Amino acid sequence: MTENSDQVSEVSHTDNCGRKSTAQETVVSLKLPADLTEKLQQYSQQSGKTQGEIILAILKSALTKMTPEALIDPMALKMQQELKLLKARLSELETLMPRLEALEGK
């Protein structure tokens, strides 16, 4: 790669599928259970897409649909929900306190 203050050239290489890859991509390796590997191979043959293309599409789809709450421990999420309810109740009580004090003559 040639680099100076005015110009940066992009490094590219060909991956093992013959596809051009740029320096902006990251190679990730993972182990899949045998049943998923089989399903992935079947889908690849049926669709005509590479396994990498399929995994990338599924990952993009899943990450797009995923909410931050989905990443939180279920117990922590439940506690957050309960905290929101408690805050709402506290706000209600704070609103009612002046009325109660007025009724009691304070």
C-alpha positions as CSV (number, residue, x, y, z in Angstrom):
1,M,0.0,0.0,0.0
2,T,1.3,3.4,-0.9
3,E,0.5,6.1,1.6
4,N,1.4,9.8,1.9
5,S,-0.4,12.8,3.2
6,D,-2.3,13.4,0.0
7,Q,-3.1,9.9,-1.3
8,V,-4.0,6.6,0.2
9,S,-4.3,3.6,-2.1
10,E,-6.7,0.8,-1.2
11,V,-5.3,-2.6,-0.6
12,S,-7.2,-5.4,-2.2
13,H,-6.7,-9.2,-2.4
14,T,-8.6,-12.1,-3.7
15,D,-10.2,-14.4,-1.1
16,N,-10.4,-18.1,-1.5
17,C,-13.7,-17.8,-3.4
18,G,-12.1,-15.6,-6.1
19,R,-13.9,-12.5,-4.8
20,K,-12.1,-9.2,-4.6
21,S,-11.9,-8.0,-1.0
22,T,-10.8,-4.6,0.3
23,A,-8.9,-3.6,3.4
24,Q,-12.3,-2.3,4.7
25,E,-13.5,-5.8,5.2
26,T,-12.6,-8.1,8.1
27,V,-12.2,-11.8,7.9
28,V,-14.1,-13.7,10.6
29,S,-13.7,-17.4,11.3
30,L,-16.3,-19.4,13.2
31,K,-17.2,-22.9,14.0
32,L,-20.7,-24.1,13.1
33,P,-22.5,-27.1,14.5
34,A,-22.8,-29.9,11.9
35,D,-26.6,-29.4,11.5
36,L,-26.2,-25.7,10.6
37,T,-23.3,-26.5,8.2
38,E,-25.5,-29.0,6.4
39,K,-28.4,-26.5,6.2
40,L,-26.0,-23.8,5.0
41,Q,-24.6,-26.1,2.3
42,Q,-28.1,-27.0,1.1
43,Y,-29.3,-23.5,1.0
44,S,-26.1,-22.5,-0.9
45,Q,-26.7,-25.1,-3.5
46,Q,-30.4,-24.3,-3.9
47,S,-30.0,-20.5,-4.0
48,G,-26.7,-20.4,-6.0
49,K,-25.2,-18.1,-3.4
50,T,-22.0,-18.6,-1.6
51,Q,-22.0,-19.6,2.0
52,G,-20.4,-16.3,2.8
53,E,-23.1,-14.3,1.0
54,I,-25.8,-16.2,2.9
55,I,-24.1,-15.7,6.3
56,L,-23.6,-12.0,5.6
57,A,-27.2,-11.5,4.6
58,I,-28.5,-13.4,7.6
59,L,-26.2,-11.4,9.9
60,K,-27.2,-8.1,8.5
61,S,-30.9,-8.9,8.8
62,A,-30.5,-10.1,12.4
63,L,-28.5,-7.1,13.5
64,T,-31.0,-4.7,11.8
65,K,-33.9,-6.2,13.6
66,M,-32.1,-6.6,16.9
67,T,-32.9,-4.1,19.7
68,P,-30.6,-3.0,22.4
69,E,-32.9,-4.8,24.9
70,A,-32.2,-8.1,23.1
71,L,-28.6,-7.8,24.2
72,I,-29.4,-7.3,27.9
73,D,-29.6,-10.1,30.4
74,P,-33.3,-11.0,30.8
75,M,-33.1,-10.4,34.6
76,A,-31.6,-7.0,34.0
77,L,-34.3,-6.2,31.5
78,K,-37.0,-7.1,33.9
79,M,-35.4,-4.9,36.6
80,Q,-35.3,-2.0,34.1
81,Q,-39.0,-2.4,33.4
82,E,-39.9,-2.6,37.1
83,L,-37.8,0.5,37.7
84,K,-39.8,2.4,35.0
85,L,-43.0,1.3,36.7
86,L,-41.7,2.5,40.1
87,K,-40.7,5.8,38.7
88,A,-44.1,6.3,37.2
89,R,-45.8,5.4,40.5
90,L,-43.5,7.8,42.4
91,S,-44.3,10.6,39.9
92,E,-48.0,9.9,40.6
93,L,-47.5,10.0,44.3
94,E,-45.6,13.3,44.1
95,T,-48.5,14.8,42.2
96,L,-51.0,13.6,44.8
97,M,-49.0,14.7,47.8
98,P,-50.0,18.4,47.7
99,R,-53.6,17.5,47.3
100,L,-53.5,15.1,50.3
101,E,-51.7,17.7,52.4
102,A,-54.4,20.3,51.5
103,L,-57.1,17.8,52.5
104,E,-55.4,17.2,55.8
105,G,-55.1,20.9,56.4
106,K,-51.3,21.2,56.5
